[in-house]
Amino acid sequence: VTDHPERRAGIMLVRVWLEAPAPKGLRARLIGISDLSLERETSAASSVDEVCDQVRAWLEAFVAGR
Amino acid sequence: VYLIRAFRLTQGDVSIAMPGSVQRLVAFLALQRRPVPRQQVAETLWAEGTIDQSSACLRSTLWRLGSRGVPLVRTRARHLALADHVTVDVHDLEQVAHRLISGADHDPGELDYADLMDDVLPDWRDDWLLVERERFRQLRMHALEALSVRLAHAGRLAQAIDASLAVVCHEPLRESAQRALIGAHILEGNLQEAVRQYRTFRDLLSSELGIGPSPLMVELVRSLNVQ
């Protein structure tokens, strides 16, 4: 996969649930797999903005090949 | 058709071996639960080829299945579906999970819930499986949590701890499961373990999310005098 940059692929899974009424009770687990042959990276968030920031950071790292 | 832990196909008591391509087709149709257009099946399962190549792979797989004389797949016009007489372990377990969540089963101790501990086809890496595996995972986490609370109420504390531990191991930030686990330790009289579990959770919340436990959790551990 890494020999063909145009074929690089990734998956990001965002698992969300509520521990208390939204928005305060929002919890999210983000699971990113930047290269399908490598290990996954996980992080957590507790607000919509945090989730979006982490998705953006993951996408930017993926595009940059980091 | 068994999809939990690993693919397995049986007819009566006899296991039937199938090639990998047939296994993927059967698993895909089993998890879709509805007739799926042939083209969509081909493009999903053989996504790397052209449309013609994908369609050829599907035809070849259907031929392989047909040549074994096991009527697993119903072909109708442009759609494919699992045959009506085929039972799927995931479907059965989903019913168990929904009954647990709704509180419909009166005696949780009678349930065989071991399969709720395991994922759908955990060793398969197919993209199309990710969402279904995750959907089922969330359902069984909810069910295990509900089961844990009801087992604790029924005095089956060791089983209650097993069920809530399974959820906590999967997602340690899930506070409702942490409460079920800590509550079961308290009911069991194992206060040191309750305190240890609470501190671990509180520290994890702080380091991962920068927040503290909810008022419900604080109330649960109030009698433990945790610092």
Contacts between the chains, C-beta under 8 A, distances in Angstrom:
chain1	res1	chain2	res2	distance
A	11	B	127	7.0
A	11	B	130	6.5
A	13	B	130	6.6
A	13	B	134	6.3
A	15	B	134	6.7
A	15	B	138	7.2
A	15	B	171	7.7
A	17	B	138	7.7
A	17	B	174	7.0
A	19	B	174	7.7
A	19	B	175	4.7
A	19	B	176	6.4
A	19	B	214	6.2
A	20	B	214	5.8
A	20	B	216	7.9
A	25	B	214	7.7
A	27	B	173	5.7
A	27	B	174	7.5
A	27	B	175	7.9
A	27	B	209	7.7
A	29	B	171	6.3
A	29	B	173	6.9
A	36	B	125	7.1
A	43	B	208	7.9
A	44	B	173	5.7
A	44	B	208	4.5
A	44	B	209	5.8
A	45	B	209	7.2
A	46	B	209	4.5
A	46	B	210	8.0
A	46	B	211	5.9
